[in-house]
């Protein structure tokens, strides 16, 4: 029985991870953590019987403590609680599926405690990759990507040596607004932006797909995960979401990972690596697959992607500004406070105003996040 903790157990990745646990019976969940959805967390506690559960919202944690007092689970709260879940004794792997920079500290502490990481939290490497990767190496910890694109790249890289990699071809569906112009998106609604054509994801990630900021974050994450330059990462639109990403080697050979768009495959690959588990979902059927098409991203309409390349090349604290500005702007859009196109405008404004810190400490990363939030909130 593999023993795991899940940070973000009530979100899209967390619930699908638990579906894999439910269906395979060979993984034991020792810890669960969520932000505030204690109704679902209570159900998960009663089904999976973890030793510990954390709620980031401390008032909600107290409510949950009362709800599950008939069980043996220990309820903890806040950042300290998240860290406790990520460092639980006997846990072998921590699935980091929380949204936002709240995942950085628990991930760092899990690495220090020598837990392997199944990483679904982009922000951890985007903002603190220069701290995380050396720490993982020092503690001999594996960081296994859960994002479908990064999992695909990881799988393709099993076919050659690192020095033989020419470039990474990071695929994108194009999101719900593929092919549209900025003029057509002037009055894009939240409901329209949340209608992703291929994937079922949480609201923040789905909006990121609509602006293509998600692909920008993935470019910056891939730079750290695979030890390549930003210039070696090319984004390619693959509307059917069948090819999840590709790696081109120096001799011109291209390795592609293909599958139906189902997040359970990359989650399962991370949980069971280096073994493959018999799939629970649908397999790719080439007799029904009619076409695979490719397009170049429209960097004028979706210039959040262009800004991400800029932030990734700039490095230092600039990716933190990009991430923090996007995070708060998406929240404002979901709350109806700003228009869709303002998300990218806010990111650009914050990047232009920021004076880069070349090698930021963890404190400087969070100070940069706070300063970015303050700038955005002062716009009101």
Secondary structure, 3 states (H helix, E strand, C coil): CEEEEEECCCCHHHHHHHHHHHHHCCEEEEEEEECCCHHHHHHHHHHHCCCEEEECCHHHHHHHHHHCCCCCCEEEEHHHHHHHHHCCCCCCEEEECCCCCCHHHHHHHHHHCCCEEEECCHHHHHHHHHHHHHHHHHCCCCEEECCHHHHHHHHHHHHCCHHHEEEEEEEECCCCCCCCCCHHHCCCCHHHHCCCCCCCCCHHHHHHHHHCHHHHHHHHHHHHHCCCCHHHEEEEECCCCCEEEEEEECCCCEEEEECCCCHHHHHHHHHHCCCCCCCCCCCCCCCCCCCCCCECCCCCCCHHHHHHHHHHHHCCCHHHHHHHHHHHHHHHHHCCCCCCCHHHHHHHHHHHHCCCCCCCCHHHHHHHHHHHHHHHHCCC
